[in-house]
Amino acid sequence: LFADSPRARPAVSLSWLSPPARVAAGTTRALPPTLLPLASPAALRLAERHAGEAADNQLLQMEAELNAPAAEVDRQGAPYHLLWVLHRARMLLDVYLETEGVGGG
């Protein structure tokens, strides 16, 4: 989280220090199994080879949401904006960890 408060709005950048096993192993598939026969074998091999380098789409979506708050948040001023980003980030990351099976869920 980069914040030059109150002069600029906060900017959020999310990435893993050490990615979870499903991301590191490239086990996240972009294509549903029913569509795999429609894809070119060469394209599938290339995608599987580089799957471990892929970004975690869920983290990218969270980052986009945190960097584009509602206009109402922007109108409240920089201190409110910073608090909103911190609160929303905590909530999104908590839900993410629970749904990934890392937390108590």
C-alpha positions, -999 to +999 in steps of 0.1 A: +000+000+000+015+033-011+000+064+004+012+100+002-017+112+024-033+137+022-017+148-011-026+117-032-049+088-031-035+055-019-023+029-045-025-008-037-003-035-053-009-071-042+015-100-048+026-131-030+059-133-010+056-171-016+027-182-037+003-209-025+009-244-039-020-242-064-005-210-079+031-221-078+023-255-093+001-239-120-029-260-110-053-232-117-068-238-151-082-210-172-101-234-194-129-257-181-123-294-188-152-295-213-135-269-235-100-285-235-107-307-266-113-274-285-079-259-277-048-266-298-024-291-282+005-267-288-013-238-271-022-261-241+014-272-237+026-236-238+000-226-213+009-254-189+046-247-192+041-211-181+012-216-157+035-213-126+045-178-137+009-166-141-006-140-117-033-150-093-064-135-109-082-132-076-054-110-062-055-089-094-093-084-090-089-073-054-061-049-064-084-034-091-113-030-067-091-013-041-076+011-066-110+021-080-133+030-051-167+046-055-169+083-062-184+088-028-152+075-011-132+100-032-154+129-022-149+122+016-112+132+014-078+115+018-080+104+054-113+086+048-100+072+016-070+057+033-092+042+061-116+028+035-087+011+015-073-005+047-107-017+059-117-031+025-083-048+020-086-065+053-120-077+045-112-089+010-080-107+021-099-124+050-125-137+026-098-148+002-080-168+028-112-184+042-123-195+007-088-209-001-089-231+029-060-213+047-082-199+075-107-215+097-134-220+071 
